[in-house]
Amino acid sequence: MKKSLAFLNNQRIQQALGFSIFDGVLWAIMFGFAENYVVPFALFFGATAFQVSLLQGSMQFGVSMGQVLGSTFSGRFPRKTMSMIGNALHSLSFIIIAFGTVWLKNPLVILIAFPLGAFATNFAGPGWISWMNDTVPSDVRGRFWGLRNRFITFAQLFAMIIAGVLLFWGENNQDLNCMYLLIFSIGAFSRLISLYPLYRQWEPEKNTQAESTFSLGVFLKKLRHTNFGRFAIFNFLLTYSVNILLPAFSVYILHSMEFNYLQYTIIVMSSMVSTFIAMSYWGKLADKFGNYKILLVTAVALPLIAFCWVFLKDFYLMILLQLFSGFVWSGFNLSNGNFLFDSIKPQNVAKAAAYYNSMNNLFAFLGSLTGGFLALATPLFNIPFFAANNYELIFIVSGVLRVVVIIFLIKKFSEVREVQPSPGLGYFYLFKPMDNMINRIQLLAKKKKRPKED
């Protein structure tokens, strides 16, 4: 860890950020073992597609409320204490989810405990963001967060693979109850022991000079009248359209297509792997051509992804679609986050980001509920080409709404930095990836043809 953080000259900051990476890895293990499998766990205990939409929607609502209230109270309580309490309650929620559901044989336990855990950990979120902003030197923020994200992604993928294999074994040996209890216990324990690195992490004195009176009311009033506000509206509505599809996704894979847990894990992981690999690709292009251009280039592919789910029924083709989806979402999310911080005054970052994220999660909640109501209606139709319950209709609705949002709103805001003129769409999806591939092949060939020593 010390070698990875050698670019930091201050030993106290280096140690603090090492503990932050440790905390992030423990979160990733929790996610890979527990949070990622909450929906399959609910389905195993008989949850319907509508109940899944309520589960995901209520979780997003919990995130939204936690961030709004957390931003209000973040200045009144110690940031480290809030973070530790949030993590402890989040850990407890997974214990309740696992053992309470197995004991009562009722997914209602998950519907209650999961959003409460999300609320608890996100209530501490604004304080944690403030803490990290005061800790990470501004000149190495990009480098540190990139490093931390790499550690998190590797841990997340590792945890997901192990959990998927355990569930696959449990499915074949009719022992899924024990396997779910095991993976949720590992996830909860990982979240609990994250209190140790949080406790050890140095907390600098709070930067009160940067405090802002920026309120939720001011944020909402400016939405229609500023470049950032129009960017936010675009994202809120796109989030709504995307989340219409999400509640049906796991149900479609596990029930309609009847894939096993290992196949489900591979499909979900495929997107994460390509997202991780593509980060550096999109990051360099965003620096050169601007975040708005990358948002535009990646957004136009989002409807295509939704429509492809209507037609693809083969497991291996789904993996290819997920690899492409991860590639696209990597660029969209990266440029989205960068555009957000480029557009906000530094003294407003913590509160504005919390308000933006809470509103985004509120629209995700509404999208999930819409998807749930659609899932009640789709089985009423008889469409021969579609799988059981006709969830493909939900994918079509999501895709159409994505098209509408992109056509009418993406031109309403613009780049906020000075950037180079940008090439066309083909450059980003064909020419540049092929150019990178050729350059790597040539580099490998040169290494193999090194002259022999006399």
N, C-alpha and C positions, 0 to 999 in steps of 0.2 A: 504493500500500500504506500509506503514512504517513497518508493521509487516512482510510483505513478503520480505522486503529488510533489515531486522534486522541483517543479516550476514555481512553487511557493517559497519565498524566502523567510517569511515569518513562521517560526516553529509552532507557536501557539495556534495560529490559523491553520497550519498544515495538520496538526493533530485534530483540531475541531472538525475540519472537513473530512478527515479520515473517518471519524465517528459518524459523520453525516452519510458517507457512502455505506458504512456498515448498517446504519438505520435503513437506508434505501434498499439494500440487499435483503434485509429481513422482511421489509414490506413486500418485496417481489416474491419471496418464498411464500408468504401468506397469500398473496394473490394467486400464485400458481397452484397451490394446494387447495385453497378454500374458495376464495371469491369467484374464481373462474368456473367453478363447478356448482355454484349455488343453483342456477337454473336447471341443470340436469338432475340435481338432488331433488328439487321441487317436482320435476316431472316423474321421477322415480316413485314419489309418494302420491302420484295421481293428480298433480296440478294440471289444469286446463290451459289452453293458449291464452284465454282471457286472464286467468290468474297469474300467468307468467308476465303478461303486460302490466298488471297491477304491481307485481313484485319489482320489475325493473323501473316502472314509473315512480313508485313510492320511494325506491332507493334514490332516484335522481331528484325527487322532491326533497328528500332528507339532506342530500348534498347541497341543494340550493338554499334551503333554510339554514343549514349549518354555516354556510359561508356568509350569508347576509347577517345573521346574528353574531357570528364570530368576528366579522369586521367591525361590528358595533362595540363589542366588549373586549376586543384585542388589546386596547390600551389600558384596561382596568385591572388585568390580571397578569402575573408573570408569564412570559411566553413559553419558557421551558416547562413550567408546571402545567399549563394548558395542554401542551403537546403530549406530555407523559400521561395525563388523565385521559385524553382523547384516545391514545393508543391502547391503554388498559381497557377502556370500555369497548373499543372496537374488538379487541381480543375476546372479551367476555361474550360479545354478541355471537361469535362463531361457535362458542361452546354451547350457548343456548340453542342456536340453530341446529347443531348436530344432534345433541342428546335429547333436546326437547321434541324435535320432529320424530326421531326414532321411537321415543317413548310414547308419544301421543298418536303417532301414525297420521299426522295431519300437517299439510303444507302451510296452514295458517300461522304456525309458529315462525316460519321463515318470513312470511309477509309482515310480521310485526317486528321481529328482531333485526332483520337485515337493514331496513331503512333507519332504525334507531342507531345501529352501529355506524352507518354512513354519516348520520347527523353528528354523532359524537366526534368522529375523527375530523370531519370537515369544519366543525365549530372551532377547532384548534388551528385550522389551515391558515387563515390570514395572519395569525400571530407567528406561525412557523415561517411563512413567506417573509415577514418583516425581519425575523431573526436571521434567516439565511441572507437576506439582502444586506444586513448590517455586517455579516461575517465574511461573505465572499468579496474579495477585492474586485472593483469594477473592471479592471483591465484584464482579468482572467476568468470572467463569468462564463463566457462561451466555452472556454476550454474545460473548466471544472464541470459544468452541467453536462457537457458531452461525455466526459469521463464517467461521471456518476450514472448517466443513462446507460452506458455500455455495461457497467457492472450489474445494473438492475435488469437489463434485458437478458443477459446470460443466466442470471439466477432465476428469472421468471420462466424462461424456456426449460431450464433443467427441472424446476419444480413441476411444471405442467406435464413434462414427459413422464416423470416418476408417478405422478398422480394418475395420469391416463393409463399407464401400464397396470397400476394397482387396481383401478376400476375395471379394466378389461379382464384381469385375472379374477376379480370378484364376480363379474358377470358370468364368466364361464364356469365358476365353481359355486354359483348360487350363494354368494356370501357378500353381496353388495352392502348390506347394513354395516358390517364390520369395516369394510374398506372405506365407506364414507365417514364413519366415526374416526378412523385412523387419519385420513387426509385432512379432515377439518380440525382435528386435535393438533396435528403438526402445524397447520396454518395459524391456529390460535396461539400456540406456544411461541411460534416465530414472532408474531406480533407482540406478544407479552414481553419477550426478552429484548425487544427493541427499546424498552425503557432504559436499559443499561447504557447503550451509546448516547441516547438523548441526555441521560443524567451526566455522563462524562463530557459531553460536548460543551465547549466554552461558549458562553453567551455574552457578547459585548454589550456595552452600555447602549441603551436604545437611542436611536438618532431622532430626538424630539424636534430637532430643527426642521426635519423633513415632513413633520406631521401636517396633515391637510384637513380642511373642513369640508372637503368634497363629500357630498351626501348622495344617498340613493335618489332623492328627489331631483337633484341637479343632474345626475347621470341620466335619468329618464327624460327630463325636459330637453336635453341636448341631443337626443337620439336622432331626430329628424333634421337637425340643423347643422350638423358637423360631419366631416368626412369620416371620423371614427364612428359616429352614431349610425351612419348609413352602412358602414362595414358591419357593425354589430347587428343591425336589423337583418342584413343578408345572412349572417351566420345563424341567428335565432331561427329564421324560417327554414334554412337548409337543415339545421339540426332537427327541427320538427319533422321534416320530410324523411330524413334518414332513419329516425327512431320509429317511424311507423313500421318499418321492416324488421327491426331488431327483435321484438318479442316473438315473432313467428320463426326466426332463424333457427334457434336451437330445437324448437318443436318440429320444424320441418326436417332437420338433419336426423334427429333421433327417432321420431315417430313416423313421419310421412315416408321418409326414405329408408327407415329402419337400419341405419348405420350403427355400428357398435361404438363403445366409448373410445377405443383406440383410434378409429377413423374420425370420430368427432374431434379428438385432441389434435390429430394431424391437420385437419381442415382449419381449425382455429389457429394453430401454431404457424401454418404456412404464411398467413398474413403478417404475423408478428416478425417472422424471420426476414421477409422481404422489406418490411418497414425499417428494421434495424439496418439492413445492408444499404438501403437507398438514402438514409439520412445524409451522409456525406455528399452524395450525388446532388441532391436538391439544395443542400446548404450552400455549396459553391455557386450554383446557378442563381440562387436567391440573392447572394451578395453581389453578383455581377449584373443581373437584369432586374432586380427588385422583387420584393415579396408579393406585390400585387400581380405581377406577371405569372409567378408560380401558382398563386391562388387561381388565376384564370385558367391556366393550362391544365391544372389538376381537377378543377371543379367541373370542366366540361366532360370529364370521363366518369364522373360519379353516377349520372343516369344510366350509362352503358353497363356499369357493374350491376345495378339493380335489375335491369332487363335481362342480363345474362343468366341470372339465377332462375328466371322463368323457364329457360330452355335446357340448361345443363342438368343431366341426371346421373352422369358418370362420376364416380369418386375421384378419378385422376384428373378429369377436366375441372372439377370443383377445386382441386388443389391448385391448378394453373390459374384459375380465376382468382383465388385467394392471394396467390403470389402477385398477380397484377394489381389486385385491390390494395394490398399492403404497400406496393410501390407508389400508387397514386395517393393514398391517404398519408403516407410519409411526407410527401411534398406539401400536401394541403395543410396538414397539422403544423408542420414546421414553419411554413410561411405565414400561417394564421397567427401563431404565437408571436412571431417576430413583428408582424404588422401591428398587432395589439400593443406591444411595448414601444414600437416606433411612434405610435400615434398618441401616447399618453404622456402628460407632463410627469417628470420623475417623482415629484412630491405627491402625485395622485395615484401612482402605480398600484400600491397595495390595495387601496379601497376600490379603485376602478376595476382592477382585475377580479376582485371578489364579487363586485356587482355584476360584471360581465359574465363570469362563470356561473353565478347563481341564476341569472336570467336564462343563460344557455341551458342549464339543467332543468329549469322550469319548462322550457319549450321541449326538451327531451322527454320530460314527464308527460306533457300533453300529447306528444307524438306516440309514446308508448301506449297511452290510453286509447288513442285513435286506432292504433294497430290491434289492440285487444278487442275493441268493438267490431272491427272488420273481421277478426278471426271468428267471432260468433256468427257472422253472416256467410262467410265463404263456403262452409259445408252444405249450405242450402242449394248450391248450384251443382250441376252434373256436367263436368267438362272432361271428356275422355283422356286428353293428352296430359292433364295435370295429375299430380300425386294426390294421395288421400287428403281430404279437407280443403283442397284448392288454395293453399296458401300462396301460390304463385300470383293470385289476384292482388294480394297485398304488396308483392314485389312490384307489380305493374303500377299500382297507385303511388307507391313511394318513388318510382322512377319518373312518372309523369310530373309529380310535384317538384322533384329536383330540377327538371327541365324548366318549369315555369319560374321557379325562384331564380335560376341562373340567367334566364333570358331577360327578366324584368329588373333585376337588382344588382347584378355584378358590375354594371357600368355606372352605377350611382356613386361609387367612391373611387379613389385613385391613389397612386403611389405617393408616399410622403417623403421619399429620399431622391437624391440625384442619382440616376442609374443609366447604364448604357442602353442604346436602342436594342430592342429584342427581336430575335428571329421568329419564324413561324412555329406552328404546333409540331410539325414534323421534326424539327430540330431536337425537341425535348424527348420525343418518344422513339425516334428512329436514328437520326444522324448521330447525336451525342452518345447514346448508349452503345451504338456500333463502333464509334470512334474510340470510346473508352475500352471496349473489348479488344479491338485491334491493337491498341497501345499496350495492353497488358500481355497479349500473346507475344508481341514483339519483344517486350521486356523479358519475358520468360525465355524466349529463344536466345536472346543475347547472353543471359546468365549461363545457359547450357553450352554456348560456344566460346566460353572464356579460353584464351590461349593457354596451352600447357606450358609449365615452367621448364626451362632447359636443364 
